[in-house]
């Protein structure tokens, strides 16, 4: 009788991890976090201070601001 009881406990102990492993395989995988774009920081001199400021933007943001600056210069420098 004691052997049957010990065998039943041993079988139950071995079955619990197997059931837990099967539960995790049915879960949906967690979605990956979106990767953050690397920021590029540039030191910009200003007329208000000797120290200037540091501006950090992504590469796309820097490209967009350069385009805007070119457009502003073109509109100001055009003869009217």
C-alpha positions as CSV (number, residue, x, y, z in Angstrom):
1,X,0.0,0.0,0.0
2,X,2.8,2.4,0.9
3,X,4.6,1.7,-2.5
4,X,1.4,2.5,-4.4
5,X,1.1,5.8,-2.5
6,X,4.7,6.8,-3.1
7,X,4.4,5.9,-6.8
8,X,1.2,8.0,-7.1
9,X,2.9,11.0,-5.5
10,X,6.0,10.6,-7.7
11,X,3.8,10.3,-10.8
12,X,1.9,13.5,-9.8
13,X,5.1,15.4,-9.2
14,X,6.4,14.5,-12.6
15,X,3.2,15.3,-14.3
16,X,2.9,18.9,-12.9
17,X,5.9,20.4,-14.8
18,X,4.8,18.7,-18.0
19,X,1.4,20.3,-17.7
20,X,2.9,23.7,-17.0
21,X,5.1,23.4,-20.0
22,X,2.2,22.6,-22.3
23,X,0.3,25.7,-21.0
24,X,3.1,28.1,-21.9
25,X,3.3,26.7,-25.5
26,X,-0.3,27.7,-26.2
27,X,0.2,31.3,-25.2
28,X,0.5,33.9,-27.9
29,X,4.0,35.3,-28.1
30,X,4.4,38.9,-26.8
31,X,4.8,41.5,-29.5
32,X,8.3,42.9,-29.8
33,X,8.9,46.5,-28.7
34,X,9.4,48.9,-31.6
35,X,13.1,49.8,-31.9
36,X,13.9,53.3,-31.0
37,X,15.7,55.3,-33.6
38,X,19.1,56.5,-32.7
39,X,19.2,60.2,-31.9
40,X,21.9,62.4,-33.3
41,X,22.9,65.4,-31.1
42,X,24.4,68.5,-32.5
43,X,25.8,71.6,-30.7
44,X,24.2,74.7,-32.1
45,X,25.8,78.1,-31.4
46,X,23.3,80.9,-30.6
47,X,23.7,84.7,-30.3
48,X,22.2,84.8,-26.8
49,X,24.8,82.8,-25.1
50,X,28.5,81.7,-25.5
51,X,27.6,78.2,-24.5
52,X,24.9,77.5,-27.2
53,X,22.5,74.6,-27.0
54,X,22.4,71.0,-27.9
55,X,19.7,69.7,-30.1
56,X,19.0,65.9,-30.5
57,X,16.9,64.6,-33.4
58,X,16.6,61.4,-35.4
59,X,18.3,61.3,-38.9
60,X,14.9,61.8,-40.6
61,X,14.1,64.8,-38.5
62,X,17.5,66.3,-39.3
63,X,17.0,65.8,-43.0
64,X,13.6,67.4,-42.8
65,X,14.9,70.5,-40.9
66,X,17.7,70.9,-43.5
67,X,15.1,70.9,-46.3
68,X,13.0,73.5,-44.4
69,X,16.1,75.7,-44.0
70,X,16.9,75.5,-47.7
71,X,13.4,76.5,-48.6
72,X,13.5,79.5,-46.3
73,X,16.8,80.6,-47.7
74,X,15.5,80.2,-51.2
75,X,12.3,82.3,-50.6
76,X,14.3,85.1,-48.9
77,X,17.1,85.3,-51.4
78,X,14.8,85.3,-54.5
79,X,14.5,88.7,-56.2
80,X,11.0,90.0,-56.2
